[in-house]
């Protein structure tokens, strides 16, 4: 068992990664398929079960069938989901998300938004008033999550979505207090974290997901932001999505050590660290934990085995089933048909039908 600074206790060191699956309703309400997928992972003994990315504004929807948290109409579904997760002894956490320029126009039936106008995606720039509203909507979504019974929230600042877009000097060309210097580009994320902590209280679990590399993110800037979040004392955990936990950084000047080492060497104080990226087997899990990571975030192997934590705890050499797997196998592991169809886009993951 591990304990977070807020007091929340996690029964083991396995977190279910927040994964896109496209199986909720188009208005953002919870589906039975989504409920079944997530509660089956709680039954499989993931100590922390995190939802897929859940959008905090309708215009921030990133994919069809996305679970929403932007309206009180979503609360009843979330209450049901939380109850189903918690009764298995797992922590229930929701990931707060906004896709920004990555919101497909055909999905939102509107022009996507971004810190600055983006020609490639056709996104328009947010006004300063809209930035303030975006901040408020993240905070309101966190409060809505707390009122739904969640143990906590994770603020999605990774993978090129809107908070990454603010952080990236390649994408963010604003000239107000939310653009320019790194401190300004990080301002929105830091203000969201501060206000969630203030309104949701000190016993509410609060994490932030960040990712180095890609979308114009520089490793040193991400490390600075990690340390800033730690030093500010408002978060309980950092979730660093490394894409691959076992590789060197892409930046040549940073390749004197492994990418993971750049983060485990930070001064975490009492903040906990989890990482994600190709942690597939029992040996992978143990290797990452030995590097000083507090708990692991599992995606691919959690899809293949709803009880991956049980299997790894019983056999440190556990290897997941080889892919491709059949659609029938994935259905038996709790994926709905839409999720299975989505996984068919992953090369070599699902057996191709003749």
Beta strands, then each sheet from edge to edge (+ up, - down):
strand 1: 2-3
strand 2: 9-10
strand 3: 14-16
strand 4: 48-55
strand 5: 91-97
strand 6: 113-114
strand 7: 124-125
strand 8: 152-156
strand 9: 205-210
strand 10: 237-241
strand 11: 272-276
strand 12: 295-298
sheet 1: 1+ 2-
sheet 2: 3+ 4+ 5+ 8+ 9+ 10+ 11+ 12+ 3+
sheet 3: 6+ 7+
end
